[in-house]
Amino acid sequence: MPGILERIGEIEATTQTRGAPPERCERCGFDSTRWSRQDAIRTVELADRFAVLAVESLPRSMWDERTDPSSWSIGDHVAHLADLMGAHRRAAETAVDSPLANRRDPSGMPTAEASPGRDPASSLESLDREATRLGAHLRSLEESAWRHQVDVGNTVLPLDGAVRHVCHELRHQSAEIARIRHRLGDVVGPLTGEVASVHASDGGVPKPAVPFGAIDAGGVAGDRQGARKHHGRPWQALCLWSADVVAAWAAEGHPIFPGAAGENLSVSGVDWPRLRSGLIVEIGTMTARLTAPAVPCAKNSRWFADGDQGRLGHDVSPGRARWYASVLTPGRVHPRDRVVVRSADRA
């Protein structure tokens, strides 16, 4: 199977920060120009979490199943990510000592050790281990080290660009896993509902309702996060939540309301417990892909009678969490717009 740079075609010739050429992909929506270095490092560190979400509730029989003899299985995609993390760590370690580290991108089929037959738990543990080591090394680098270059599959990139390339692979492989699940018959939707309200603020929560949302790859125009440490990455462009879930918690006596927990789009009518990573959300001309549940924040403790914001967590309250999404196609979203959520083998 071709490497990711071959899959997306020639990288555009214009340059970005530190001389790394932009890396863009229509298939998964990745655009390296929107990723800061810290965004990239933190996303690398979360690689295992993304993979776990991508295969959540996956039937074991589908782990090694291929849609055709020439394609990868879901297990192959996860193993490839672990291989990739390890290769980039070794390249980064070498780049500290040498301005150019000759390294090949392991974009072919995973090694025999990581091929079909390796159980999901072992593959995910390997990915977690490699991603943790890569993230720790990247955080240890002095600024001067980031000027060095590495050879990524016949393309020489500054280390900054190489780390963004890893994020591209992570987002691309996650999207491919979602497509494979659909093709193997693990289909969700279409689930339908409507936009109950749109929310944006200049930072912090709650986010007040606004008449509409002009949405692009950066999220809702005019919306921002007060602190960027845990927010604002491209895969967190939009935060969606169920108005029905909010209403149910309010009925239980909690002082919560739409927009309180920082969601941008409050959606009613969608069967929220059926949501999972990789699903496509369509609202008018705007399309987005669900990426990960939002992690509970202490600033949201006030919306619960017992002060326990932990109940917002996906692991604590399955089917009730807020969901982040990356934007694939920009558009305007208004209250009462129709919402369609579906799994898909494209988009």
N, C-alpha and C positions, 0 to 999 in steps of 0.2 A: 504494500500500500504506500502511495507517495507521501512524502513529508508535508507538514502543514504549509510551508512556504510554497511548495508546488501546488498544493490544493487551492490556494487563494491566488495563484498567479504571481506575476512580478510585483515586487514592492514598489510603491510610487517613489519617484525620484526626488521629490522635495524633501527638505530636512526638517527635523524638529530639535528639541532640546538636546544638547551635547552631541549633535551630529547623527543621531539615530534616525534612519528613514521611517516615516510613518508605516505602521503595520495595520492594515484594515481588512476586514473580512465580511463580505455580504452574507455569508451563510450563517455566521453566529453573531454578527453585529459588533465584533470587536473593533475598537479604534484606539490605538496606542496613544494618540495625542491627548486623550482624555484621562490618562492614568499618570498620577504623580508617582514618584519613587516609593513613597511610604504606602500609597494605595497598593502598589504592586507587591511590596514585601509582605504586608499584612494579608493580602489575598493568597500569596504562596503559603503562608503559615496556616491558612484555613483550608488547604487543598483536601485534606482528609474529610473535613466537614462537608465540603461540596460533593465529594464522591459518595459519602454516606447518604446524603439527601437524594442524589441522583438515582441510587439503587434502593431507596426506602420502599419496603413492601414488595420488592421484586421477587417473584417466584424463583426458587433455587434452580429450577430446570432451565430458566432463561439465562443464567449467568454465562454459560458456555455456548449457548445456541447462536447460530449464525443465520442471517437472513438469506445469504447465498454463500457458496464456497469461497469466493474471493473477498468477502467482507470480514470485518473484525467482530468478535463477540463483545458483550459488555465487559466480561472479564479481561479481554485483551485491552480495552480502553483504559481500565483502571490500572492494569499492569504497566501499560505504556507511560502513564503519568508518573508512576513510581520510578521507572527507568529514567524518565526525563528529569525529574527532580535531582536524582543522583548525578546524572551527567552534567547538569548545570552547576551543581555544587563543586564537582571536581574541576570544571572549567573556571569557575570563579576563584577557587583556591590557587590555581595555576596562574591566573591573570594577575594576581597580586604580585607575583614574582617576575612575571614576564609581560611586556606590553601586548603580546599576541599569543594567545593559547590556541594551539592547533587542536581543534575538537570537532568531531562530527556529531551532528544532531541525530539521536537514535530514533528516527522517524519511521523505520520499517516495522515489521511485526515484532512484538515483544520477544525477549529471549526465551529459550526453551524452559528455563527455570520459572519464568513468569507466565507461561502459556497456559492454555486450557488444562483443567485438572487441578490447578491451584485453587484452594477454597477461598471464598469471599473474605472471610475474616483475616486470613494471612495476607491477601493482597491489600486490603485496606490498612492493616497494620504496617505493611511495608511502605505504603504511600505516606502514612502519618509520620513514620520515622524519617523518611527521606525529606519530606517537606519541612519538618521541624529542624533538621540539620541544615538544610539550605537557608531557611529563614534566619537561624541563629548566626550562620556565617555572614550573611548579607548585612545583618545588624552590627556585626563586629568590624566592618570595613571602615578604614579612614577615607575621607573624601577623595584623596588622591587616587585611591584604587579604582574609583568609578570611571576614571579616564581610560583605563585599559580596555582592550577589545578582545572578543572571543569569536571564534568561527562557528556560526550556527548554520549547518547544512549548506555549505558553499556560499554563505552570506556572512560577511564580517560585520559585527555589530558592537557598539560600545556596551559595556556591562549593563548600563541603564536600559538599553534596548533589548538586551538578552533577557533581562528579568521580566520586562513587559511581554516578551515572546512566550515565556513560561505561563503568564496569565492568559495569553491568547489560547495556548494549548488547553489550559484548564477549562476555560469557558467553552472552547470548541468541543472538547471531548465530552463535557457535560451535556451540551446540546445534542451531540451524536448519540449518547446513551438514551436521551429522551426519544429520539427518532427510532432507535432500535426497539425500544419498548413498544412503541406504537405499531411498528411493522410486525412484531411478534404477537400482536393481538392484545397487549396490555394497554387498552385504550381508555381514555377518560373523556367524557363529554360527547357532544358539546353541552356544557353547563351554561344556562342563560340567567340573566338578571338585569339590573339597571343601576346606573350611578345614582346613589342617594344624595351625595354632596361631594364637593371638591374643596380641598383645604390647602392652605399655604401660609407661611409666616416668614418673618425675617430672622427667625431663630427661636428655638425653644418650643415648649408645649404649654398649653394646647395650641393647635393650628386653627385659626378661624376659617369659616366657610368663605369661599370666593365665588363669583358668578360663573367662572369657567376656568379651565386650566389649559394654557398653551404649553404643550409637552414636547420636548425634544430629548436627545440622548442625555442631557444633564438633569432631566426631571421637569417639574412644573416651573415655568418662568416666574421669577420673583420669590421662589421658595429657597430657603437655605437652612443649614444646621448651625446651631450656636457653637457646637464643638465638633471638630472633624476627626477626632481620634477613632471613633467607632462608626462614623457616618460619612456619607457623601461619595462613596466609591461608585464607579459606573454601574456595578451590579446592584447598587442600592438607590438607583435614580428615582424610583417610585416606591412608595409604601402603600399597600392596599390592605383594607380590612373590611370585615363584614359588618354592616349596620345591624344585621340580625343578631350577631354575637354580642355586639355592644348593648343592644336592647335586652338581651337575655340576662347579661350581667347587671344592668340597671334594675331589672325586675327582681334580681336577687338582693337588692339593697345597696349596690355599689354606686357611688356618685360619678359615674362615667357617662360620656356622651360622645357623639361623632366628632372626630378631630382631637379629642383629649389626648390620645396616646401618640399623636404625631403622624397619623395616616394622611396621605394625600388624597386618596380616593376611597370614599365610603361606599360600599357596594351592597345592594340588597338583592335577595332572591337566589343567589348562587349557593349551591350546596357546598359550604366551606370545608367540611371535613374531607372532601374528595380532592382538595388541592394538593399538588406536589410539585417539586422542582422540575423545571423544564416545560411546564404547560404554557401555552400561548394564550394571551389575553387580547381580545379585539374589542375596541370601543371606537366606532366610527372608522376613521382612517388611521387611528393610532393603534399600533400593535406593540406588545411587550412580552417578555418571557420571564416567568417566575424563577427566581434564583435561590432564595433562602428565607426561612422565617426570621423575623426581626428578633433580636435578643432583648429581653426585658431590661429596662433602664430604671434606676432608682428614682428618676424624676417622675415616673408614672405611678409611684406608690400611693400618691394622694387620691388616685381614682378608685382605690379599693378600701372598703370599710375597715379591713384589718391591716392595711398598709403593705400587703404582700403583692408586690408587682411581679413576683415570680410566676404567678398564675398566667401571665401573658406568654410564657415560654411554650414552645412547640412540644418539648418533651414532657412538660408538666400538664399542659392542657391541649392534647392532640385535637386538631380540628377547630381550634379557637385562636390560633396565633395570627399576628399580622404577617404579611408576606412582602418581601422586597422583589422588585422586578427591574430588569434592564430594558431600555426602550429600543425597539427595532425599527419602528417607523413613526416619525413625529406626527402630531395632529392636535386638534382641539377637542377637549372633553367637557361636556356640560352635564349638569344634573338631569336625570331621566334619560340619558343616552343608554342605548341597549349595550349590554355586556355579554360577550361570548367567551367562554374559557374552554380550551380543547387541547388534547394532545395532537401531535402532528408529525409527519415524517418529512416536513419541510417548513420553511419560514423561520 
